Amino acid sequence: MTRPLSDPPGKGPAHASSAAVAANEETASPLVANLRPAARAAPDSGIVEVMNYGRDRPGMIPLWAGEGDLATPDFICAAATKSLAEGETFYTWQRGIPPLREALSRYHERLYQRRLPSERFFVTGSGMQAIQIAIAAVAGAGDEVLIPSPAWPNCAAATGLAGASAVEVPMRFSDKAGWQLDLDRLFAAAGPATKAIFLNSPSNPTGWTATQDELKAVLAFARKRGLWIIADEVYNRFYFAGERAPSFYDVAGEDDPIIFVNTFSKNWAMTGWRIGWIGAPAVLGRVIENLIQYSTSGVAVFMQRAATVAVEEGEAFLQLQVERAREGRRIICEALAASPRVRFAWPDGAFYLFFSIRGAEETAKLGLRLVDEANIGVAPGTAFGTGGEAFMRLCFARKAEDLAEAGRRLTRWLAD
Ligand SMILES: Cc1ncc(COP(=O)(O)O)c(C=O)c1O
């Protein structure tokens, strides 16, 4: 039984119709009309729509969100519990507790083989908040931020909320070369209002990973034009051709105009904790501290204790996660490669497969259909901006059996 792409009015599932009612109530409300336009204009997440639609289905394999299926390991949780038991429940350092900032400094030194002092690191309430602070620091009303797309939608939305405009720079896709960043196109998009380039590598959703030469070229352009780079390297450990992905840390000096955003979410299975970090020239410290003060006023100490243990003792767990993702990638890519209807490039990094289906290029509602007809949850490419519309995103950071079953369900659905 197949369901039409969009439900006829009044016949839709409970969630969809109540969402429509809520939207109508909202439009009619003078309270909403009186809100700040940039707040009203913040877009709904196309990923959340599918999640809300399918989350309670029995037997559903949920591959829609950007997280793995492992819970935070006990040794990390234990550090949080211990901290709470010891009464660490008070206000704390805005920039982050010194032991965590020192641990981050050592972690980066191990990874990049260079000295990066703790004064460069600032603890934030998630990677998302790191992005929000980075944008608030560099762009406001009338400014533009360039974002290669398809991209994780939150960066553009955070730019809009800051009163600035996100300018999408479409990447190219071909079956042979996969996803590619056209540097000339990126540089041509920079105008007088451009303040920053947001570069996410390895990329969510495409898995595209910048080469060191590409990073060098972007940095040279930013230096020349006085632009900021916001370097979103949250998937830098999920890289399938080496220990880590190429990074701006490989090519930049300490005082280059780069704000790195990162998170504990992915490496150490801490998505629900909401803790991340910024790496930036130490001279920005006072400004970043103030932006933290006037948003969250700092991250809870017990979470920072857990994060310290994660960076200091979590390497083996992180390796395990990367290996699972590598195996998940193999399973799902091999399964889908068997279908002549599917197009994709094997992702170099991150833990997503971004694929398109011949004959089903209208993906806005395809995620809902796949919930109903294949009992798997994938996110529609429309959620990731220009260039993503014909694709679907699937997260392969899960156990092998789930991915093998998801591959079977998808190929069966494709053959029908
Ligand atoms: C590209 C990218 N950047 C940043 C984040 C932020 O992660 P979090 O807010 O969970 O720390 C995510 C999460 O999915 C992401 O995909």
The ligand as an ORCA input file, in Angstrom:
! r2SCAN-3c Opt
* xyz 0 1
  C      28.053     20.196     11.328
  C      27.614     20.278     12.743
  N      28.093     21.256     13.516
  C      27.751     21.373     14.800
  C      26.875     20.496     15.383
  C      26.510     20.739     16.819
  O      26.519     19.704     17.661
  P      25.970     19.833     19.153
  O      25.117     21.045     19.232
  O      25.253     18.572     19.428
  O      27.148     19.960     20.023
  C      26.324     19.459     14.619
  C      25.335     18.526     15.161
  O      24.694     17.774     14.483
  C      26.713     19.342     13.259
  O      26.256     18.371     12.475
*
